[in-house]
Amino acid sequence: MKEYLVEVISKSLDQFELEKKPEIRIEEPNQPEHGDASTNVAMMLAKPLKNNPRAIAQQIVDGLEYNEKKISAVEIAGPGFINFRFAEDYLFDELAEILTVGSEYGKTDTNNGSKILVEFVSANPTGPLTVGHGRNAVLGDTVSRLLEWTGAKVEREYYFNDAGRQMRVLGKSVQARYLELLGQSDEFPEGGYEGEYIRDIAQALVDELGEDLIDAEDEKPFKEKAEEEIFADISRTLDRMGIKMDSYFNEHSLYEDGKIEETIEKLRELDLAYNKDGAVWFKTTEFGKDKDTVLVKSTGEPTYRLPDIAYHANKLDRGFDLCVDVFGADHIATYPDVLSGIKSLGYDPDKVDVVVYQFVTIVKDGKPFKMSTRKANFVTLDELMDEVGADVTRFFFLMRSPNTHLEFDIAQAKEAGEKNPVFYLQYAHARISSILRKVEEEYDFSGEVDLSKLDHPAEITLIKTLLKFPNTVANAARLREPHHVITFLNQLASDFTSFYHDCRILGEDEKLAQARMELAKAVAQVLRNGLSILGITAPEQM
């Protein structure tokens, strides 16, 4: 309908001598009594046309040519808003469309044909996925689903590094536990990983190889075993959450194929990299920063920025139209330098979109629970799913805007019944499924459905809510904010409750019962569609 209104209004604007037509924005009025859609285009034209916006609005309305089966009324309000009311024929036609397309309803072609890479999780294999990784994982996967619903071909990628100091410490930690299990040593490296999973990996080595590694020259075999076991564990956790990666990219490969050195040399050629105090610096002052930034430390170790610049160049070289990065708030200071770097190398920085999310605080027994992988006082995602289930885990990570801090209250997540926000939506779907089963037992419908029977205000409100779903999905995808889908589903469930309170199905005239049953079917379908975007099941009974 928005596209239709934009087209109709644009044709009416042809009557004015305009150098350039303004962007026609269609919004939903804050108050339902003001109509179903509204535009402020008349006010936007007041200055160029040097006229009163209400007078301009009247001219636009007089010039409108629209289908009266779609639009029942057009009104001017306030300083010059033009409000539209949808015709009931249009509502019934759209309701029939929902029932026809079913699981496809809500999909758009906004990004049709686009090839998009979404990089998320990207935790180095030093331990199991924790709650701290959970928001990244669920947000990245759901943004991917939203983009797929707008027609994009999405590839999910996991970026990791199996080299560097963290991995050496991991290998030494496993080696120490291995020697301890064999009674060879009780020394443990300073700052080592203390989790029980380290002992499990060491035990697996003892079971497989016995004492063969007692005289190992370095930590390499222990690191390799740890990486293998931890990645297998990470994959199982992601599978449990319904997340499937399409590709894995190892940061270390950028060093092996010379891309790191190539990146530095290109920046040097552009006079954007130089040596100072034994380090390599990036001239970020050229991009508005107060001071330049270190790319390679005096120790020879690169900062995160250098491999990230090389990695993003690699992404764009692979032909993606858009690369979406899902980062925690600790990347706020670093990613602008990466964008500056790829722009310097001749890439379009607008092809990289960064979704930054705030961190998660676990609330346990009413108190924040501090987590550390090294000290092993973390809550793993598997432990969380053991406590509350995969559906609740996903929902809680998505229920707030990514840019707001999230408190994950275990007690609230474990609460049964409709007070739990995810169960509220699942109960709504299960309840409709139950109603439909009873209706089918009670009635033997024949003949075509007469949707015009749906003339009760609660029925009309419910249909109008259903019709907002495609636009909700498109907006959530554009903003990379899945919580808008949750807000919509909550409204839909609430409107269904109001409808069912005022408009019974069982015991009604057969034609009316049939029409209301079709409306209930449409609500169940849209609930299923929305929950599937969130990666959450829609049970038929609970």
Secondary structure by P-SEA (a helix, b strand, c coil): caaaaaaaaaaaacccccccccbbbbbcccccccccccccccccccccccccaaaaaaaaaaaccccccccccccccccbbbbbbbcaaaaaaaaaaaaaaccccccccccccbbbbbbcccccccccccccaaaaaaaaaaaaaaaaaaccbbbbbbbbbcccaaaaaaaaaaaaaaaaaacccccccccccccaaaaaaaaaaaacccccccccccaaaaaaaaaaaaaaaaaaaaaaacccccccccaaaaaaaaaaaaaaaaaaaaccccccccbbbbccccccccbbbbcccccccccaaaaaaaaaaaaaaacccbbbbbbcccccccaaaaaaaaaaaccccccbbbbbbbbbbbbcccbbbbbbccccccccaaaaaacccaaaaaaaaccccccbbbbbccccccccccccaaaaaaaaaaaaaaaaaaaaaaccccccccccccccaaaaaaaaaaaaaaaaaaaaaaaccaaaaaaaaaaaaaaaaaaaaccccccccaaaaaaaaaaaaaaaaaaaaaaaaacccccccc
